[in-house]
Amino acid sequence: MDIQKLNKEFENRTRLGIMSTLMVTDWLSFKSLKDLLNATDGNLASHIKGLENKEYIEVKKEFINRKPNTSYRVTQLGRIEFTKHIELLEKLIKGI
């Protein structure tokens, strides 16, 4: 198995956490992601921006009760690439 095929965009544990969480939810707010991953605002924002730049996640900005709310979800491309990454990890672990 070629370990070089693993997607470097998902190697960081925060990015792995973002993608894993968003794969099983529809839209999730910045605050919810921050709380779930126990991340700082700046750290989470930089990782989200990296995933957004690769078009693996999309952002929705809206106002709820006059307060700004930013939410995220996985794009189709993100779903495909993350699934490939996880499948390669599973093969690596199983020694296939």
C-alpha positions as CSV (number, residue, x, y, z in Angstrom):
1,M,0.0,0.0,0.0
2,D,1.3,3.4,-0.9
3,I,1.1,5.7,2.2
4,Q,1.8,8.7,-0.1
5,K,-1.8,8.4,-1.4
6,L,-3.2,9.6,2.0
7,N,-4.7,13.1,1.7
8,K,-2.4,15.5,3.6
9,E,-5.4,17.9,4.1
10,F,-6.8,15.4,6.7
11,E,-3.6,14.5,8.6
12,N,-4.1,17.1,11.3
13,R,-6.3,15.9,14.2
14,T,-8.4,19.1,14.1
15,R,-9.1,18.7,10.4
16,L,-9.8,15.0,11.0
17,G,-12.2,15.9,13.7
18,I,-13.9,18.6,11.6
19,M,-14.5,16.2,8.7
20,S,-15.5,13.3,10.9
21,T,-18.1,15.4,12.7
22,L,-19.5,17.0,9.5
23,M,-19.7,13.7,7.7
24,V,-22.5,12.6,10.1
25,T,-24.4,15.9,10.4
26,D,-26.0,18.3,8.0
27,W,-25.0,21.8,9.0
28,L,-23.1,22.5,12.2
29,S,-22.3,25.9,13.7
30,F,-18.8,27.2,14.4
31,K,-19.6,27.2,18.2
32,S,-20.7,23.6,18.1
33,L,-17.6,22.5,16.3
34,K,-15.5,24.5,18.6
35,D,-17.1,22.8,21.7
36,L,-17.0,19.3,20.2
37,L,-13.4,19.5,19.2
38,N,-12.2,21.6,22.2
39,A,-10.5,24.0,19.9
40,T,-9.6,27.6,20.1
41,D,-11.3,30.1,17.8
42,G,-8.2,30.9,15.9
43,N,-7.1,27.3,15.5
44,L,-10.5,26.1,14.3
45,A,-10.9,29.1,12.0
46,S,-7.6,28.4,10.3
47,H,-8.3,24.7,9.7
48,I,-11.8,25.5,8.5
49,K,-10.4,28.0,6.0
50,G,-8.0,25.4,4.7
51,L,-10.7,22.9,4.2
52,E,-12.9,25.5,2.6
53,N,-10.2,26.6,0.2
54,K,-9.9,23.0,-1.0
55,E,-13.7,23.0,-1.4
56,Y,-14.1,20.1,1.1
57,I,-16.5,22.1,3.2
58,E,-19.0,24.9,2.6
59,V,-20.0,27.8,4.7
60,K,-23.4,29.4,5.4
61,K,-23.6,32.8,7.2
62,E,-26.9,33.9,8.5
63,F,-28.5,35.8,11.3
64,I,-30.5,34.0,14.0
65,N,-32.4,36.3,16.4
66,R,-30.3,39.2,15.1
67,K,-27.0,37.4,16.0
68,P,-24.6,36.2,13.3
69,N,-24.3,32.4,12.9
70,T,-21.8,30.6,10.8
71,S,-22.4,27.0,9.9
72,Y,-20.5,24.4,7.9
73,R,-21.2,21.2,6.0
74,V,-19.2,18.7,3.9
75,T,-19.3,19.2,0.1
76,Q,-19.7,16.3,-2.3
77,L,-16.0,16.6,-3.1
78,G,-15.2,16.6,0.6
79,R,-17.3,13.5,1.2
80,I,-15.5,11.7,-1.7
81,E,-12.0,12.7,-0.7
82,F,-12.5,12.0,3.1
83,T,-14.0,8.6,2.4
84,K,-11.0,7.7,0.2
85,H,-8.7,8.8,3.0
86,I,-10.5,6.7,5.6
87,E,-10.6,3.7,3.3
88,L,-6.8,4.0,2.8
89,L,-6.2,4.3,6.5
90,E,-8.3,1.1,7.1
91,K,-6.3,-0.8,4.5
92,L,-3.1,0.4,6.1
93,I,-4.2,-0.7,9.5
94,K,-5.3,-4.1,8.2
95,G,-2.1,-4.5,6.2
96,I,-3.9,-4.9,2.9
